[in-house]
Amino acid sequence: MGAGAAYDACGCETSDKSRRRVDVPRDGIYPASGPDGRKTLLLKVLQTNECGGDCAYCVNTCSRQTARAHFAPDELAGVFAKYLREGLVEGLFLSSGVGRDPEECMEEVLETVSIVRRRGFCGYVHTKILPGATRDQVARAARLSTRLSINIEVPGKARLSELSSTKDYGLDILRRMRWIGGEVKRGHVSAGQTTQFIVGASGEADSEILDVMGNLYEDMSLYRCYFSAFSPIKDTPLESEKPAPARRAHRLYQADFLLRQYDFSVEDIPVTDDGFLSLTQDPKTLYAQANPQLYPIDLNEADYALLLKVPGIGPKTATKIISEREKQKIRCTKDAKKIGVARKALSFIELAGSSQKRILEYT
């Protein structure tokens, strides 16, 4: 059941500043990355891999001949408690197949989380909302969970209809995302709502994914997106299709960071004529190359938003630049290096009225 859950990307935050071991001691335990780079070990598991859905990309699709299993809520809560006592995990990521009755499956997921909470666990719980879950179930999940998500998988109704006859994009996915977003706005779900795309499963272009991402961030109170490069699974309808390059998902992660943390718009993200992100160059550098009128940017004069447009400068470094230059001007590349400005930024910045064309003095 842990192996079945591995197809979901996951992430979390932890307030614990200590260093954690990040090896995977047994199936079903995964190190999730927080925004600060630290790892939290999660029991990542399915309530059941029984599913009535026919998603063509999924390991648990109903047409696939595979062993099926099911946890009773008290049984799964007991497994988590045991792992917790042994120090193997710090949190729970709970998903499920849809089964024959989505509401019944969602109820079992909620009962599992409820038992975990009643037994005193106050830490991180990420609960997957199933297509077909009721509004009341979403509301209860929001009060029990640290984070909620439902996987959007593909960008748009037409793409989903090519891959599944049992899911309705608007009703099963977007409606429940709105319900989750409403709970986030009410102050529940402290770690927010996330979703996941299966990149390359439906022949979509990256521009389609980016457009949907922009709408989700604007309309759904979405915290972030995750991306999983499509990989064909034996005995599924897509088993003969080519896998998507892992670097494609990586580029989408970079674009996602630009949208969420760097004040970029979807229109700012450079794509090829056929709608794909470059596999050879990161989107922020390509943006800079396509907008030479913005550069070089003076580190001593630029505001925060403009500093974020420099390749090699992120939010932490931009904040530090502003703080340091209030004390004294940044006069040379050695000063910039001490602040954390990356080597790749040099072609795009200006210091003391001079563009930094050379990088030798930076070493």
MOKA-V200465 format. One record per pair of residues at least 6 apart in sequence whose ideal C-beta (glycine too) atoms are under 8 Angstrom apart, sorted by the first residue. I is the first residue (numbers start at 1). J is the second residue. D is the distance in whole Angstrom. If there is no record, write none. Layout:
BEGIN
I_J_D + I_J_D
END
This chain:
BEGIN
1_28_7 + 1_45_5 + 1_46_5 + 1_48_8 + 1_49_6 + 1_69_6 + 1_71_7 + 2_27_4 + 2_28_2 + 2_29_7 + 2_43_8 + 2_44_6 + 2_45_5 + 2_46_8 + 3_27_6 + 3_28_7 + 4_46_5 + 4_49_5 + 4_59_6 + 4_60_6 + 4_97_8 + 5_28_7 + 5_44_5 + 5_45_5 + 5_46_5 + 5_93_7 + 5_95_6 + 6_30_7 + 6_44_7 + 7_58_7 + 7_59_6 + 7_228_7 + 8_44_7 + 8_93_7 + 8_95_6 + 8_128_7 + 8_151_7 + 8_196_6 + 8_226_8 + 8_228_8 + 9_196_5 + 9_226_4 + 9_227_7 + 9_228_5 + 10_30_7 + 10_32_5 + 10_42_7 + 10_44_6 + 10_93_5 + 10_126_6 + 10_226_7 + 11_32_5 + 11_33_6 + 11_34_7 + 11_194_7 + 11_224_7 + 11_226_7 + 12_32_5 + 12_34_6 + 12_40_5 + 12_42_7 + 12_91_6 + 12_93_8 + 12_124_5 + 12_126_6 + 12_146_7 + 12_147_7 + 12_191_7 + 13_34_5 + 13_35_6 + 13_36_8 + 13_124_8 + 13_191_6 + 14_34_5 + 14_38_6 + 14_40_5 + 14_90_7 + 14_91_8 + 14_124_7 + 16_38_8 + 16_40_8 + 16_90_8 + 17_38_8 + 19_38_8 + 20_31_8 + 20_38_7 + 20_39_5 + 20_40_7 + 20_41_7 + 20_90_7 + 21_41_8 + 22_31_4 + 22_39_4 + 22_41_7 + 24_30_6 + 24_31_7 + 25_88_6 + 26_88_7 + 28_43_6 + 28_44_6 + 28_45_5 + 29_41_6 + 29_42_7 + 29_43_6 + 29_44_7 + 29_83_7 + 29_88_6 + 29_89_6 + 30_41_7 + 30_42_6 + 30_44_5 + 30_93_7 + 31_39_4 + 31_40_7 + 31_41_6 + 31_42_8 + 32_39_7 + 32_40_5 + 32_41_8 + 32_42_5 + 32_91_8 + 32_93_7 + 33_39_6 + 34_40_6 + 40_90_5 + 40_91_6 + 40_124_6 + 41_88_7 + 41_89_5 + 41_90_5 + 41_91_7 + 42_89_6 + 42_90_7 + 42_91_5 + 42_92_6 + 42_93_5 + 42_124_7 + 42_126_7 + 43_79_7 + 43_80_5 + 43_83_5 + 43_88_8 + 43_89_5 + 43_91_8 + 43_92_5 + 43_93_7 + 44_93_4 + 44_95_8 + 45_71_8 + 45_76_7 + 45_79_8 + 45_92_8 + 45_93_7 + 45_94_6 + 45_95_8 + 46_60_8 + 46_71_8 + 46_94_8 + 46_95_6 + 46_96_5 + 46_97_6 + 47_70_7 + 47_71_6 + 47_73_8 + 47_76_6 + 47_94_7 + 47_95_7 + 47_96_4 + 47_97_8 + 47_105_7 + 47_108_5 + 47_109_5 + 47_112_6 + 48_68_7 + 48_69_7 + 48_70_4 + 48_71_7 + 48_96_6 + 48_97_5 + 48_99_6 + 48_105_7 + 48_108_8 + 49_59_8 + 49_60_5 + 49_66_7 + 49_68_6 + 49_69_6 + 49_97_5 + 50_60_8 + 50_68_5 + 50_69_8 + 50_70_6 + 50_97_5 + 50_99_5 + 50_100_8 + 51_58_7 + 51_60_5 + 51_61_7 + 51_62_6 + 51_97_3 + 51_98_5 + 51_99_6 + 52_62_6 + 52_98_6 + 52_99_6 + 52_100_5 + 52_166_7 + 53_60_8 + 53_61_7 + 53_62_6 + 53_97_8 + 53_98_5 + 53_131_8 + 53_164_6 + 53_166_5 + 53_167_6 + 54_61_6 + 54_62_5 + 54_63_6 + 54_164_6 + 54_165_6 + 54_166_5 + 55_61_5 + 55_153_7 + 55_163_6 + 55_164_5 + 55_166_8 + 55_167_7 + 56_163_5 + 56_164_7 + 56_201_8 + 56_236_6 + 56_237_4 + 56_238_5 + 57_153_8 + 57_163_6 + 57_198_6 + 57_201_4 + 57_230_6 + 57_233_7 + 57_236_7 + 57_238_5 + 58_233_8 + 58_236_7 + 59_66_7 + 59_233_5 + 59_236_7 + 60_66_7 + 60_97_5 + 61_236_6 + 61_237_8 + 63_236_8 + 63_237_8 + 64_233_8 + 64_235_5 + 64_236_6 + 65_235_6 + 66_235_8 + 71_79_7 + 71_112_7 + 72_108_8 + 73_108_5 + 73_111_4 + 73_112_4 + 73_114_8 + 73_115_6 + 74_115_6 + 76_94_8 + 76_112_5 + 77_112_5 + 77_115_4 + 77_116_5 + 77_119_7 + 80_89_7 + 80_92_6 + 80_116_6 + 80_121_8 + 81_116_8 + 81_119_6 + 81_121_8 + 83_89_4 + 84_90_8 + 84_121_7 + 90_123_6 + 90_124_7 + 91_123_5 + 91_124_3 + 91_125_6 + 91_126_7 + 91_146_8 + 92_113_8 + 92_116_6 + 92_121_8 + 92_124_7 + 92_125_5 + 92_126_7 + 93_125_8 + 93_126_4 + 94_109_6 + 94_112_6 + 94_113_6 + 94_125_7 + 94_126_7 + 94_127_6 + 94_128_7 + 95_109_8 + 95_128_4 + 96_105_5 + 96_106_8 + 96_108_7 + 96_109_5 + 96_128_7 + 96_130_6 + 97_105_7 + 98_105_6 + 98_130_6 + 98_131_6 + 98_132_7 + 99_105_4 + 102_130_5 + 102_131_6 + 102_132_3 + 102_133_6 + 103_132_6 + 103_133_7 + 103_134_6 + 103_137_7 + 105_130_6 + 106_129_7 + 106_130_5 + 106_132_7 + 106_133_4 + 106_134_8 + 106_137_5 + 107_137_7 + 109_127_6 + 109_128_7 + 109_130_7 + 109_141_8 + 110_127_8 + 110_137_6 + 110_140_6 + 110_141_6 + 110_144_7 + 113_125_6 + 113_127_6 + 113_141_7 + 113_144_5 + 113_145_6 + 114_144_6 + 116_125_7 + 117_125_8 + 117_144_6 + 123_146_8 + 124_146_5 + 124_147_8 + 124_191_7 + 125_144_7 + 125_145_5 + 125_146_5 + 125_147_8 + 126_145_7 + 126_146_7 + 126_147_4 + 126_148_8 + 126_149_7 + 126_191_8 + 127_141_5 + 127_144_7 + 127_145_4 + 127_147_7 + 127_148_6 + 127_149_8 + 128_148_8 + 128_149_6 + 128_150_7 + 128_151_8 + 129_137_8 + 129_138_6 + 129_141_6 + 129_148_6 + 129_149_7 + 129_150_4 + 129_176_5 + 129_180_6 + 130_150_8 + 131_150_7 + 131_167_6 + 131_168_8 + 131_172_4 + 131_173_7 + 131_176_7 + 132_172_6 + 133_141_8 + 133_176_6 + 135_179_5 + 138_148_7 + 138_176_6 + 138_179_4 + 138_180_6 + 138_183_7 + 139_179_8 + 139_183_6 + 141_148_6 + 142_148_6 + 142_180_7 + 142_183_4 + 142_184_8 + 142_186_8 + 142_188_4 + 142_189_5 + 143_188_6 + 145_189_6 + 146_189_7 + 146_190_6 + 146_191_5 + 147_189_6 + 147_190_8 + 147_191_4 + 147_192_6 + 147_193_7 + 147_194_6 + 147_223_8 + 148_180_5 + 148_183_7 + 148_189_5 + 148_193_6 + 149_180_8 + 149_193_6 + 149_194_4 + 149_195_6 + 149_196_7 + 150_173_6 + 150_176_5 + 150_177_6 + 150_180_7 + 150_195_7 + 151_173_8 + 151_195_6 + 151_196_5 + 151_198_8 + 152_173_6 + 152_174_8 + 152_177_7 + 152_195_5 + 152_196_7 + 152_197_6 + 152_212_7 + 152_216_7 + 153_160_7 + 153_163_8 + 153_173_8 + 153_196_7 + 153_197_6 + 153_198_5 + 153_201_7 + 154_160_5 + 154_163_7 + 154_197_7 + 154_198_7 + 154_201_6 + 154_202_5 + 154_204_6 + 155_197_7 + 155_202_8 + 155_204_5 + 155_208_4 + 155_209_5 + 155_211_7 + 155_212_4 + 156_169_7 + 156_204_8 + 156_208_7 + 156_212_7 + 157_169_4 + 157_170_6 + 159_202_4 + 159_203_8 + 159_204_6 + 159_208_7 + 160_167_6 + 160_169_5 + 160_173_8 + 160_202_8 + 161_169_8 + 162_202_6 + 162_203_8 + 163_201_6 + 163_202_6 + 167_173_7 + 177_193_7 + 177_195_7 + 177_216_7 + 177_220_5 + 177_222_8 + 178_219_8 + 178_220_6 + 180_189_7 + 180_193_5 + 180_220_8 + 180_221_8 + 181_193_6 + 181_219_8 + 181_220_4 + 181_221_4 + 181_222_7 + 182_221_8 + 183_189_6 + 184_192_6 + 184_193_6 + 184_221_4 + 184_223_8 + 185_221_6 + 191_223_7 + 192_221_7 + 192_222_7 + 192_223_3 + 192_224_8 + 193_220_7 + 193_221_6 + 193_222_5 + 193_223_6 + 194_222_7 + 194_223_6 + 194_224_5 + 194_225_7 + 194_226_6 + 195_216_7 + 195_222_7 + 195_225_6 + 195_226_7 + 196_225_7 + 196_226_4 + 196_227_7 + 196_228_6 + 197_209_6 + 197_225_7 + 197_226_7 + 197_227_5 + 197_228_7 + 197_252_7 + 198_228_6 + 198_230_5 + 199_209_7 + 199_227_5 + 199_228_7 + 199_229_5 + 199_230_6 + 199_244_5 + 199_248_6 + 199_249_5 + 199_252_6 + 200_229_6 + 200_230_4 + 200_243_7 + 200_244_3 + 200_248_7 + 201_230_4 + 201_238_7 + 201_244_8 + 205_271_8 + 205_274_6 + 205_275_3 + 205_276_6 + 206_248_7 + 206_251_7 + 206_252_6 + 206_255_8 + 206_271_6 + 206_275_6 + 206_276_5 + 206_277_5 + 207_271_5 + 207_275_4 + 207_276_8 + 208_275_7 + 209_252_6 + 210_252_8 + 210_255_6 + 210_266_5 + 210_269_6 + 210_271_7 + 211_266_6 + 213_225_6 + 213_255_8 + 213_256_7 + 213_259_6 + 213_266_7 + 214_259_7 + 214_265_7 + 214_266_4 + 216_222_5 + 216_225_7 + 217_259_6 + 217_260_7 + 224_256_7 + 224_260_6 + 225_252_8 + 225_256_5 + 227_249_4 + 227_252_5 + 227_253_6 + 227_256_8 + 228_249_7 + 229_243_7 + 229_244_4 + 229_245_7 + 229_246_5 + 229_248_6 + 229_249_4 + 230_238_8 + 230_241_7 + 230_243_6 + 230_244_4 + 231_243_5 + 231_244_8 + 232_238_5 + 232_239_5 + 232_240_7 + 232_241_5 + 232_242_8 + 232_243_6 + 233_239_6 + 245_279_6 + 247_279_5 + 248_276_8 + 248_277_7 + 248_279_7 + 251_277_4 + 251_278_7 + 251_279_7 + 251_282_7 + 251_283_7 + 252_277_7 + 254_282_5 + 254_283_6 + 254_284_7 + 255_269_5 + 255_277_6 + 255_283_5 + 258_264_4 + 258_268_7 + 258_269_6 + 258_283_6 + 258_284_6 + 259_265_8 + 259_266_7 + 259_269_8 + 261_314_8 + 261_315_6 + 262_284_7 + 262_308_5 + 262_309_8 + 262_314_8 + 262_315_7 + 263_305_5 + 263_308_6 + 264_287_7 + 268_287_6 + 269_277_7 + 269_283_5 + 269_287_7 + 270_277_8 + 270_278_7 + 270_283_6 + 270_286_4 + 270_287_6 + 270_290_6 + 271_277_6 + 272_278_7 + 277_283_6 + 278_286_6 + 282_311_8 + 284_311_5 + 285_311_5 + 285_344_7 + 287_309_7 + 288_294_7 + 288_295_6 + 288_309_7 + 288_310_7 + 288_311_5 + 288_348_6 + 291_309_8 + 294_306_8 + 294_309_6 + 295_310_8 + 295_347_8 + 295_348_5 + 295_349_8 + 296_347_8 + 296_348_6 + 296_349_5 + 296_350_4 + 296_355_5 + 296_356_7 + 297_306_6 + 297_307_7 + 297_309_7 + 297_310_5 + 297_348_6 + 297_349_6 + 297_350_7 + 298_349_7 + 298_350_4 + 298_351_7 + 298_353_8 + 299_307_7 + 299_321_6 + 299_325_7 + 299_330_5 + 299_336_7 + 299_341_7 + 299_349_6 + 299_350_7 + 299_351_6 + 300_325_5 + 300_329_5 + 300_330_6 + 300_351_7 + 300_352_8 + 304_318_5 + 304_319_7 + 304_322_6 + 307_313_6 + 307_317_8 + 307_318_4 + 307_321_6 + 307_322_8 + 308_314_7 + 308_315_7 + 308_318_6 + 310_345_5 + 310_348_5 + 310_349_6 + 311_342_8 + 311_344_5 + 311_345_6 + 311_348_6 + 312_341_6 + 312_342_3 + 312_343_7 + 312_344_4 + 312_345_3 + 312_346_8 + 312_348_8 + 313_321_7 + 313_341_6 + 313_342_7 + 313_345_6 + 316_340_7 + 317_339_6 + 317_340_4 + 317_341_6 + 317_342_8 + 320_339_5 + 320_340_6 + 321_330_7 + 321_339_6 + 321_341_7 + 324_330_7 + 324_339_6 + 329_352_7 + 330_336_6 + 330_339_7 + 330_351_6 + 331_351_6 + 331_352_5 + 332_351_6 + 332_352_8 + 332_361_7 + 333_341_8 + 333_346_6 + 333_351_7 + 333_356_6 + 333_359_8 + 333_361_5 + 333_362_5 + 334_361_7 + 334_362_7 + 335_351_8 + 336_345_8 + 336_349_7 + 336_351_7 + 336_362_8 + 337_362_6 + 341_349_7 + 343_359_6 + 343_362_6 + 346_356_4 + 346_357_8 + 346_358_8 + 346_359_5 + 346_362_6 + 347_356_7 + 347_357_7 + 349_355_8 + 349_356_6 + 350_356_7
END
